[in-house]
């Protein structure tokens, strides 16, 4: 397997990670519209799920960056 093939796989993983974060964020936003304005607990839970998804995506991107550096330099 060439370096280009390995980097293509990492790029596809990055796009999948990005698509998952975007999908989850828009899904959660759509579901949050149905929450009554006075239900603070449900609103906070929805916000928490979005934050976990976004920060999980950030850490996943960091791991992919380390993987690319390892593939290129070692």
N, C-alpha and C positions, 0 to 999 in steps of 0.2 A: 504494500500500500504506500503510495507516494505521499509526500508532505501536502500536496494540493488536495488529495483525497481526504486526508485527516482534517485539514482546515475546512473543507466543505462540510464535513460531518459536524464540526464544532459550530459552523455558521448556521446550519440547519437547526441545531440544538438551541442556539441563541434566538433564532426566529420563533421556534416553538415556545420558548420561555416568554418571549415578548408577547406573542399571541395569547398565551394563557393568562398573563397579567392583564392585558387589555380586555379580554373576554370576561374575566372575573370582575374587574372593576365596573364595566358597563352593566353586567348582570346585577351586581349588588346595587348599583345606582337605580336601576329599573325597579328592583324589589323595594328599595328604600322609599320610593315615591308612594307606596301603598301604606306606609307606616303613619298612623295618626300623629298629628303635630305634638300632642301632649305625652307621647310614649317615649320618654327619654332613654329608658333602658334598651329598647329595641333600636333606637337611633345610634346609641353608643356601641351596641353589638355590631351593627352594620358597619360603622366606621372602623371598628377594630378588625373586622374581617378584611376590609379593604387595605388597611395598614399592614396587616400580616402578609397579604398577598404582594403588595408593592415591595416591602422590605425583603420578603423571601425572594422576589425577583432580582432585587439588587444583589443579595448575597449569591444567588445563582449566577448572575452575570460576573461577579468577582471570581467565582470558581472557574467559569469558562475562560476568563482572562488569564488566570494562572495556567490552565490547561493549554491555551494557545502559546504562552511563553515557554512552557515546558516542551511543546512540540517543535517550536521554531529553534530554540537555543540548545536543546539537548538531544 
